[in-house]
Amino acid sequence: MSSAAETPTAGADAPGRREPAHGWRLFAAWLVLALVADLLIWFLLYPHLPPGDMSSSAHHQQFDIAVLMIAGAPVIIAVWLYFGYAIVVWRARPGDDSDGPPIYGHTGVQATWIIGTSAIVLFLAVFGTVELVGPAGAGAGEGPSPIWKLAGHQSATWTPGSNDMLQVQVIGQQWTWSYRYPQFGGMESTQLYLPIDTPVTFHVTSLDVIHSFWAYQLGVKADANPAVDNVAYTTPKQLGTFVVRCNELCGIWHGAMFNNGQVVSQSAFAAWANGVQAQEKANGVLALLPPFALTYDPTVIPQLGKALVNIVGVTGAPGYYYGPANPVTP
């Protein structure tokens, strides 16, 4: 039987050779690679991460993704590095059929693992809570009454004249979106215009089935449920066009339920909103619309009749209304 001294040492070229400090080798390589990866993520990848920074909510989501990537990259690198190092350094040599040394535990490794993973989990819990509460008062489409109010503004239970934020009601229906602006006489439009650098509260509801309002470039997503006022906050930060889609399967023409919105200057928005309000008042549309409410009873909408259809060219699959260019129910 071979003695212990004759057993080849893993990673050693000759019997009796002193084993190198593998732990320090791994740590040094990991530290360099992790630092390089995190710097590349922050300076090169971060500015291009979705959903961009067109609004305050989009910017925070972009920042959150970057932080998660920076936190995750060192962990992934550690796993890959150890895996590669083990294959190269500790692989069995030709002719070596011996078993590896029995290892029953290592206090330093175990303590490091427990402390490191606990620190990561606690950091992510605190970071996630702060990001949820701070940017939008937890108003990101989670319901009609955010747990925390958005700093400096009223809560979601809004009535005309009670808030300095721009209120936009998003109304989903098979199969289009329309938008009411209660601070401009309750006028309604199939175009979503928002002024730059102005806090906005979206009140999302539906007239028929469940839809999902998704303004991707704004980082806003909220389900549209009948008779439910679902609140989401944002502040547009860049001029430009964004896409609004339905992100909840809502019927045969779900894929066609999208339109575009625009972030414009504050003066351009005021001119547009006042112009639409005056036009709808002049042609009688405002009088035909139901009184503004945070939610609507879907059975009331068909009572608007053909007059609304003739004036603004909207109707709907189950008797409600959407643009005439959209497909109809077979």
FENPERA-V601304 format. One line per field, one symbol per residue. phi: phi as a letter, one per 20 degrees, with the letter a starting at -180 (. if undefined). psi: psi as a letter, one per 30 degrees, with the letter a starting at -180 (. if undefined). A space follows every 50 residues. Layout:
phi=???
psi=???
This chain:
phi=.feffefgegneebgnffffefffgfffffffffffffffffedegfdff encfbffffffffffffffffegfffffffffffffffedffegnedfef ffddqbgfffffffffffffffffffffffffeffclmecneqfcgfdff gncfeffecgndbeefeceddebfcbdccddffcmmfcbedddceflcfc deddbcdbdfdbfcegfemdbbfddgmceddbdacfccfqdcddcedcgc qfdgfeebbddcecffffffffffffffffffenfffeffgfbfccegff ffffmffffffdmcbbgeoebbgffffdfg
psi=kkleffkkkkfkfkkfkkklieeeeeeeeeeeeeeeeeeeeefeeefgkl gahfleeeeeeeeeeeeeeeefeeeeeeeeeeeeeeeeeglklkfjglll kkkfljeeeeeeeeeeeeeeeeeeeeeeeeeeeeegggihgfafikekkk kgllafiklkggkglkkkkkjkljilklkkjffhgglklgkjkkkkhkkk kkjkllfdakajjjieffhkkkkjkkgkjkkklljkfkkaklkklkgkjg aegefgilaklkklleeeeeeeeeeeeeeeeeggeeffklkklflkjffe efffafeeeeeghkaleggbklkfflllk.
